[in-house]
């Protein structure tokens, strides 16, 4: 039975149906509203880029947001990431792609702050220790918040700190974790900078 499958989050089994319920809730809250309550739409973009003589990576995330209930925005999202590297000893090169989709919901406060959740299902070839292997689907669920301000009613800047409550061992975001525990274990926290542009 499908409901008997498990996902492993920090070595704790969570039933797949609970994750599906979480996704349904996020998408319902962000899009399951009456058309007359929509106050506009926005396109959001976030990403990063890094490169050196030994490799690099870039990522681009796009969000389609529906503005509703005054200070709330939510909707579907997609993500693509490309990484490449060169072994300095063997001169061999390798690369891989990560892609997927999900949904998000943000609340905005006083044109200064935001808080929200971003759920994504990503297909990645990364293994437990960052090695390449068979592609598999993983889940990320970032919650957090930070600074949010609109400029000239033409674009908005979000600068936030997000915590991945799933913390999958083969998450492509692990290379961006910037905090560690006393024992050296990574804490699943990332910076995220996003730009939102109104389209209607």
C-alpha positions in Angstrom: 0.0 0.0 0.0 1.2 3.5 -0.8 0.5 4.6 2.8 3.0 2.1 4.1 5.9 3.7 2.4 8.2 5.8 4.6 10.5 8.8 4.1 13.4 9.1 6.4 13.8 12.6 8.0 16.8 12.7 10.4 16.5 9.0 10.9 12.8 9.3 12.0 10.2 7.6 9.9 7.4 9.8 8.6 4.5 8.4 6.7 4.2 9.6 3.1 0.5 10.5 3.6 1.5 13.1 6.2 3.9 14.7 3.7 1.2 14.7 1.0 -1.2 16.3 3.5 1.3 19.1 4.2 1.8 19.7 0.4 -2.0 19.8 -0.1 -2.4 22.3 2.8 0.2 24.6 1.4 -1.2 24.5 -2.1 -4.8 24.9 -0.8 -3.9 27.9 1.3 -2.0 29.5 -1.6 -4.4 28.8 -4.4 -7.7 27.4 -3.1 -9.4 30.8 -2.7 -12.2 32.6 -4.5 -11.2 34.6 -7.6 -12.6 37.8 -6.3 -10.2 37.7 -3.3 -7.1 37.7 -5.6 -5.5 41.2 -5.4 -2.8 40.6 -8.0 -0.1 38.2 -9.1 3.7 38.3 -8.8 6.7 36.4 -10.2 9.4 35.6 -7.7 13.0 34.6 -8.5 15.8 33.4 -6.2 19.1 31.8 -7.0 22.8 31.6 -6.5 26.0 31.1 -8.5 29.5 30.1 -7.6 32.5 28.9 -9.7 36.2 28.2 -9.4 38.8 26.4 -11.5 37.7 23.1 -9.9 33.9 23.5 -10.6 30.9 25.4 -9.6 27.1 25.5 -9.5 24.1 27.7 -10.0 20.5 27.4 -9.0 17.3 29.2 -10.1 14.0 29.1 -8.3 10.8 30.7 -9.7 7.5 31.3 -7.9 4.1 32.3 -9.3 2.4 34.1 -6.4 -1.2 35.1 -5.9 -1.8 38.0 -3.5 -4.7 37.5 -1.2 -6.0 38.4 2.3 -4.1 41.7 2.2 -0.6 40.5 3.3 -0.5 37.0 2.1 1.1 35.6 -1.1 1.3 31.9 -2.2 1.3 29.6 -5.2 3.4 27.0 -7.1 7.1 27.0 -7.6 9.8 25.3 -9.7 13.6 24.9 -9.2 16.6 24.0 -11.4 20.2 23.5 -10.2 23.3 22.6 -12.2 26.6 21.6 -10.6 30.0 20.7 -12.2 33.4 19.8 -10.9 36.8 18.7 -12.0 39.0 16.2 -10.2 42.4 17.9 -9.8 44.2 14.6 -9.6 42.6 12.7 -12.5 41.5 15.7 -14.5 38.1 14.0 -15.0 35.0 16.2 -15.1 31.5 15.5 -13.9 28.2 17.4 -13.7 24.7 16.8 -12.6 21.2 18.5 -12.6 18.6 18.8 -9.8 15.0 19.9 -10.7 11.6 19.8 -9.2 8.5 21.7 -8.1 6.5 22.6 -5.1 4.5 25.4 -3.4 5.0 28.3 -1.1 3.1 30.7 1.2 4.4 34.0 2.7 2.9 36.5 5.1 4.2 40.1 4.9 4.2 42.5 7.8 4.3 46.3 7.7 6.3 46.2 4.4 9.4 45.3 6.5 9.2 41.6 7.5 8.0 38.3 6.0 7.5 34.8 7.4 6.6 31.7 5.4 7.0 28.1 4.3 8.4 26.7 1.0 7.9 23.1 0.1 9.6 21.4 -2.8 10.0 17.9 -4.3 13.4 17.6 -6.1 14.9 14.9 -8.2 18.6 14.6 -7.4 21.5 12.1 -8.1 23.2 13.0 -4.8 23.8 10.1 -2.4 24.1 10.1 1.4 27.6 11.7 1.5 27.2 13.9 -1.5 28.4 11.2 -3.9 26.7 10.8 -7.3 24.4 7.8 -7.7 21.0 6.8 -8.8 18.5 9.6 -9.0 15.8 9.8 -6.4 13.1 12.2 -5.2 13.7 14.1 -2.0 11.6 16.7 -0.1 12.6 20.0 1.3 10.4 22.1 3.6 11.9 25.5 4.5 10.3 27.7 7.1 11.6 31.0 8.2 11.5 34.7 7.5 13.4 38.0 7.4 13.4 41.4 5.7 10.9 42.2 3.0 10.3 45.6 1.4 8.7 46.9 -1.8 10.4 49.5 -3.9 8.5 52.0 -6.0 5.6 49.5 -6.3 7.7 47.9 -9.1 9.6 45.1 -7.2 10.1 43.6 -3.8 13.2 42.3 -2.0 13.1 39.4 0.4 16.2 38.6 2.4 15.7 35.7 4.8 17.0 32.8 6.8 15.2 29.5 6.2 15.4 26.3 8.2 14.8 22.9 6.5 12.6 20.9 8.8 13.1 17.8 6.6 16.9 18.0 6.4 17.3 15.1 3.9 20.8 13.6 3.9 21.0 14.0 0.1 19.5 17.5 -0.1 21.2 19.7 -2.8 21.0 22.6 -0.3 23.4 21.0 2.2 26.4 22.8 0.6 24.7 26.1 1.6 24.2 25.2 5.3 26.3 27.8 7.2 25.7 26.8 10.9 27.2 23.9 12.8 26.5 22.2 16.1 29.3 21.7 18.7 29.9 18.2 17.4 30.4 19.5 13.9 27.0 18.4 12.5 25.5 20.8 10.0 22.3 22.7 11.0 19.9 22.9 8.0 19.8 26.7 7.7 20.4 28.7 4.6 20.3 32.3 3.4 17.7 33.0 0.7 17.4 36.3 -1.3 14.4 36.6 -3.6 13.0 39.3 -5.9 9.3 39.6 -6.6 7.9 41.5 -9.5 4.1 42.3 -9.9 2.6 41.2 -13.2 -1.1 42.1 -12.6 
